[in-house]
Amino acid sequence: MAPTSKPVVSRKTVGRLSLYRRLLESLRTSGTTSVYSHQLARLAGVSATVVRRDLMVIGYTGSPNRGYEVETCLASIKRFLAGASRQDIALVGVGRLGRALLAHFSEYRPMLHITAGFDIDPEVCGTSINGCPIYSIADLGKIVSTRGIRVGIITVPPAMAQEVATALVDSGVLSLVTFTAAALHVPDDVFVDYVDITSALESAAYFAQEGLIKAAAEEEAAEVEVDPIIRKIDSLLDGVGLSLEDLAGRIGARIIVSGEQCKTNVTKIYAGDRVSDLLHEASDRTLLVTKLANLQMVRVAELIDVPGICFVDGTCPSSEIVELAQNNGTLLMVSPLGIFETCGLIFQNLSRKKAG
């Protein structure tokens, strides 16, 4: 199979991206042309930080003034999930659920095409349902392998699920979606997604309890990791020669205090709020990106000669903070975005600058 340049993301991220796609399609139908991360997050039941992180992973960023353009964001997610070419899929089990899937994908998902259906009912075999030819399950191996089908959907009774899964994998299928409750035993390099309606309803009932949805969103937001993208930024900063003033303009940050350091070229980004880590990792070429707009951060920056601070989430620093930064000669800028998205914009601008 040809290598892919797509970033490796978790199953949860892919699931959320699929949810964002459905929400964005609904927004587009209603005439909405742009949406902010916090608005999309509210619809998806997650935090705005999680939305920004997920979209940054696939290389899509919004505008500080307009948020995300619905049309272009939707196109980016579709390209990531389905790729640029059509994916052929085999469906095994053409009962009521199988027929519903055929109807749905024939009309709404042209890039995910169920190209062959299989069943044991002789009255169904040899017919066509929603444009999909239905074959005898005895012909599964030959048809799937000949057509190079790599994705299979299983909608058969639990007792038949393992036999069907084995036949699909032996024919070259690499990913399975099963609607049965039976656990499947397949090689480690085969992806299996279980669609369990009972489990989904139990989850819905659990999160219907007051307060649990917000708590779950906060817990997920706490898992956001900034460090990997910071390491990438540091590698790009080396030798680029980007001043604090230039950097602010590139990411749409507003300079509050120009300071004596506006022309300083930064070689490191520190994103976070732990003063202890900042003391060990920062230098006179570091831009501090933080959500804590307080006097302590400005004092620490002056102590270790950090030339500039970028507050996030549109936080407006107090007059005391501005005055202290002016006295210290520390540049202050404010990004309208969160920490992760701000760092993502820095990364994208550095990548373009280095490439150019």
For each residue, the residues with C-beta under 8 A, 3 or more apart:
1: 150 174
2:
3:
4:
5:
6: 80
7: 57 58
8:
9: 13 14 17 57 58
10: 13 14
11: 14 15 193
12: 15 16
13: 9 10 16 17 54 57
14: 9 10 11 17 18 81
15: 11 12 18 19
16: 12 13 19 20 44 46 50 54
17: 9 13 14 20 21 54 58 77 80 81
18: 14 15 21 22 81
19: 15 16 22 23 44
20: 16 17 23 24 40 44 51 54 55 73 77
21: 17 18 24 25 74 77 78 81
22: 18 19 25 26
23: 19 20 26 27 40 43 44
24: 20 21 27 28 35 40 70 73 74 77
25: 21 22 28 29 74
26: 22 23 29 30
27: 23 24 30 32 35 70
28: 24 25 31 32 70 71 74
29: 25 26
30: 26 27
31: 28
32: 27 28 35 70
33: 69 70 71
34: 66 67 68 69 70
35: 24 27 32 39 40 67 68 70 73
36: 39 40 48 62 67 68
37: 40 41 48 51 52 55 62 67 68 338 341
38: 41 42 48 51
39: 35 36 42 43 67
40: 20 23 24 35 36 37 43 44 48 51 68
41: 37 38 44 45 46 47 48 50 51 217
42: 38 39 45
43: 23 39 40
44: 16 19 20 23 40 41 51
45: 41 42 207 213 217
46: 16 41 50 51 217 220 221
47: 41 50 51 217 218 220 221
48: 36 37 38 40 41 51 52 338
49: 52 53 221 224 338 340
50: 16 41 46 47 53 54 217 220 221 224
51: 20 37 38 40 41 44 46 47 48 54 55
52: 37 48 49 55 56 337 338 340 341 344
53: 49 50 56 57 224 340 341
54: 13 16 17 20 50 51 57 58
55: 20 37 51 52 58 60 61 62 68 73 76 77
56: 52 53 59 60 61 229 340 341 344
57: 7 9 13 53 54
58: 7 9 17 54 55 76 77 80
59: 56 76 348
60: 55 56 68 72 73 76 77
61: 55 56 341 344 345 348
62: 36 37 55 66 67 68 69 73 341
63: 66 67 68 69 252
64: 252 335 336 337
65: 336
66: 34 62 63 69
67: 34 35 36 37 39 62 63
68: 34 35 36 37 40 55 60 62 63 72 73
69: 33 34 62 63 66 72 73
70: 24 27 28 32 33 34 35 73 74
71: 28 33 74 75
72: 60 68 69 75 76
73: 20 24 35 55 60 62 68 69 70 76 77
74: 21 24 25 28 70 71 77 78
75: 71 72 78 79
76: 55 58 59 60 72 73 79 80
77: 17 20 21 24 55 58 60 73 74 80 81
78: 21 74 75 81 82 111
79: 75 76 82 83 84
80: 6 17 58 76 77
81: 14 17 18 21 77 78
82: 78 79 87 109 111 112
83: 79 87 111
84: 79
85: 111
86: 110 111 112 113
87: 82 83 111 112 113 150 151
88: 113 115 116 147 148 149 150 151
89: 105 112 113 114 115 149 151 152 153
90: 114 115 116 117 118 140 143 144 149 151 152 153 168 173
91: 94 98 101 102 114 116 117 118 132 152 153 155
92: 117 118 119 137 140 152 153 154 155 156 164 168
93: 97 98 118 119 154 155 156 164
94: 91 98 99 102 117 118 119 121 124 129 134 155
95: 98 99 119 155
96: 99 100
97: 93 100 101 155 179
98: 91 93 94 95 101 102 117 119 153 155
99: 94 95 96 102 103 129 130
100: 96 97 103 104
101: 91 97 98 104 105 114 153 155
102: 91 94 98 99 105 106 114 117 129 130 132
103: 99 100 106 107 130
104: 100 101 107 108 109
105: 89 101 102 108 109 112 113 114
106: 102 103 114 130 131 132
107: 103 104 130
108: 104 105
109: 82 104 105 112 113
110: 86 113
111: 78 82 83 85 86 87
112: 82 86 87 89 105 109
113: 86 87 88 89 105 109 110
114: 89 90 91 101 102 105 106 117 132 153
115: 88 89 90 132 147 149
116: 88 90 91 132 133 135 143 144 147 149
117: 90 91 92 94 98 102 114 129 132 133 134 135
118: 90 91 92 93 94 134 135 136 137 139 140 143
119: 92 93 94 95 98 124 125 134 136 137
120: 136 137
121: 94 124 125
122: 125 136
123: 127
124: 94 119 121 127 129 134
125: 119 121 122 134 135 136
126: 134 135
127: 123 124 133 134
128: 131 132 133 134
129: 94 99 102 117 124 132 134
130: 99 102 103 106 107
131: 106 128
132: 91 102 106 114 115 116 117 128 129
133: 116 117 127 128
134: 94 117 118 119 124 125 126 127 128 129
135: 116 117 118 125 126 139 140 143
136: 118 119 120 122 125 139
137: 92 118 119 120 140 164 167
138:
139: 118 135 136 142 143
140: 90 92 118 135 137 143 144 164 167 168 171
141: 144 145 167 170 171
142: 139 145 146
143: 90 116 118 135 139 140 146 147 149
144: 90 116 140 141 147 149 152 168 171 172 173
145: 141 142 148 171 172
146: 142 143
147: 88 115 116 143 144
148: 88 145 172
149: 88 89 90 115 116 143 144 152 171 172 173
150: 1 87 88 172 173 174 175
151: 87 88 89 90 173 174 175 176 177
152: 89 90 91 92 144 149 165 168 173 175 176 177
153: 89 90 91 92 98 101 114 176 177 178 179
154: 92 93 161 164 165 168 176 177 178 179 180
155: 91 92 93 94 95 97 98 101 179 180
156: 92 93 160 161 164 180
157: 160 161 180
158: 161 180 181 182
159: 182
160: 156 157 163 164
161: 154 156 157 158 164 165 178 180 182 184
162: 165 166 182 184 185
163: 160 166 167
164: 92 93 137 140 154 156 160 161 167 168
165: 152 154 161 162 168 169 176 178 184 185 186 192
166: 162 163 169 170 186
167: 137 140 141 163 164 170 171
168: 90 92 140 144 152 154 164 165 171 173 176
169: 165 166 172 173 176 186 187 190
170: 141 166 167
171: 140 141 144 145 149 167 168
172: 144 145 148 149 150 169
173: 90 144 149 150 151 152 168 169 176 190
174: 1 150 151 189 190 191
175: 150 151 152 190 191 192 193
176: 151 152 153 154 165 168 169 173 184 186 190 191 192 193
177: 151 152 153 154 192 193 195
178: 153 154 161 165 182 184 192 193 194 195
179: 97 153 154 155 195 197
180: 154 155 156 157 158 161
181: 158 196 198
182: 158 159 161 162 178
183:
184: 161 162 165 176 178 192
185: 162 165
186: 165 166 169 176 190 192
187: 169 190
188:
189: 174
190: 169 173 174 175 176 186 187
191: 174 175 176
192: 165 175 176 177 178 184 186
193: 11 175 176 177 178
194: 178
195: 177 178 179
196: 181 199 200
197: 179 200 201
198: 181 201 202
199: 196 202 203
200: 196 197 203 204
201: 197 198 204 205
202: 198 199 205 206
203: 199 200 206 207
204: 200 201 207 208
205: 201 202 208
206: 202 203 209 212
207: 45 203 204 212 213 216
208: 204 205 212
209: 206 212
210:
211: 214 215
212: 206 207 208 209 215 216
213: 45 207 216 217
214: 211 217 218
215: 211 212 218 219
216: 207 212 213 219 220
217: 41 45 46 47 50 213 214 220 221
218: 47 214 215 221 222
219: 215 216 222 223
220: 46 47 50 216 217 223
221: 46 47 49 50 217 218 224
222: 218 219
223: 219 220
224: 49 50 53 221 340
225: 228
226: 229 230 271 272 339 340 343
227: 230 231
228: 225 231 232
229: 56 226 232 233 340 343 344 347
230: 226 227 233 234 269 270 271 343
231: 227 228 234 235
232: 228 229 235 236 347
233: 229 230 236 237 269 343 346 347 350
234: 230 231 237 238 267 268 269
235: 231 232 238
236: 232 233 240 347 350 351 354
237: 233 234 240 242 266 267 268 269 350
238: 234 235 267
239:
240: 236 237 265 350 353 354
241: 265
242: 237 246 247 250 265 266 350 353
243: 246 247 262 263 264 265 266
244: 247 248 261 262 263 264 266 287 307 308 331 333
245: 248 249 255 258 262 263 331
246: 242 243 249 250
247: 242 243 244 250 251 253 266 287 346 349
248: 244 245 251 253 254 255 310 333
249: 245 246 252 253
250: 242 246 247 345 346 349
251: 247 248 335 342 345 346 349
252: 63 64 249 335 336 337 345
253: 247 248 249 310 333 334 335 336 342
254: 248 333 334
255: 245 248 258 262 331 332 333
256: 317 322 325 332 333 334
257: 322 325 326 330 331 332
258: 245 255 262 331
259: 262 307 308 325 326 328 329 330 331 332
260: 329
261: 244 264 307 308 329 330 331
262: 243 244 245 255 258 259 331
263: 243 244 245
264: 243 244 261 284 285 307 308 331
265: 240 241 242 243 285
266: 237 242 243 244 247 269 285 286 287 307 308
267: 234 237 238 283 285 286
268: 234 237 281 282 283 285 286 287
269: 230 233 234 237 266 286 287 289 343 346
270: 230 277 278 281 282 286 287 288 289
271: 226 230 289 290 339 342 343
272: 226 277 278 289 290 339
273: 290 291 292
274: 277 278
275: 278 279 296 297 300
276: 279 280
277: 270 272 274 280 281
278: 270 272 274 275 281 282 288 300 304 306
279: 275 276 282 300 304
280: 276 277
281: 268 270 277 278 286
282: 268 270 278 279 286 288 301 304 306
283: 267 268 286 304 305 306
284: 264 304 305 306 307
285: 264 265 266 267 268 307
286: 266 267 268 269 270 281 282 283 306 307
287: 244 247 266 268 269 270 306 307 308 309 310
288: 270 278 282 297 301 306 308 309 310
289: 269 270 271 272 309 310 312 335 339 342 343
290: 271 272 273 293 297 309 310 311 312 339
291: 273 311 312 313 315 338 339
292: 273 296 297
293: 290 297 311 315 316 317 318 321
294: 297 298 321
295: 298 299 320 321 324
296: 275 292 299 300
297: 275 288 290 292 293 294 300 301 309
298: 294 295 301 302 309 321 324 325 328 330 332
299: 295 296 302 303 324
300: 275 278 279 296 297 303 304 306
301: 282 288 297 298 304 306 309 328 330
302: 298 299 305 306 324 328 330
303: 299 300
304: 278 279 282 283 284 300 301
305: 283 284 302
306: 278 282 283 284 286 287 288 300 301 302 309 330
307: 244 259 261 264 266 284 285 286 287 330 331
308: 244 259 261 264 266 287 288 330 331 332 333
309: 287 288 289 290 297 298 301 306 325 330 331 332 333
310: 248 253 287 288 289 290 333 334 335 342
311: 290 291 293 315 317 332 333 334 335
312: 289 290 291 315 334 335 337 338 339 342
313: 291 335 336 337 338
314: 334 335 336
315: 291 293 311 312 334
316: 293 334
317: 256 293 311 321 322 325 332 334
318: 293 321 322
319: 322 323
320: 295 323 324
321: 293 294 295 298 317 318 324 325 332
322: 256 257 317 318 319 325 326 332
323: 319 320 326 327
324: 295 298 299 302 320 321 327 328
325: 256 257 259 298 309 317 321 322 328 330 331 332
326: 257 259 322 323 329
327: 323 324
328: 259 298 301 302 324 325
329: 259 260 261 326
330: 257 259 261 298 301 302 306 307 308 309 325
331: 244 245 255 257 258 259 261 262 264 307 308 309 325
332: 255 256 257 259 298 308 309 311 317 321 322 325
333: 244 248 253 254 255 256 308 309 310 311
334: 253 254 256 310 311 312 314 315 316 317
335: 64 251 252 253 289 310 311 312 313 314 342 345
336: 64 65 252 253 313 314
337: 52 64 252 312 313 341 342 345
338: 37 48 49 52 291 312 313 341 342
339: 226 271 272 289 290 291 312 342 343
340: 49 52 53 56 224 226 229 343 344
341: 37 52 53 56 61 62 337 338 344 345
342: 251 253 271 289 310 312 335 337 338 339 345 346
343: 226 229 230 233 269 271 289 339 340 346 347
344: 52 56 61 229 340 341 347 348
345: 61 250 251 252 335 337 341 342 348 349
346: 233 247 250 251 269 342 343 349 350
347: 229 232 233 236 343 344 350 351
348: 59 61 344 345 351 352
349: 247 250 251 345 346 352 353
350: 233 236 237 240 242 346 347 353 354
351: 236 347 348 354 355
352: 348 349 355 356
353: 240 242 349 350 356
354: 236 240 350 351
355: 351 352
356: 352 353
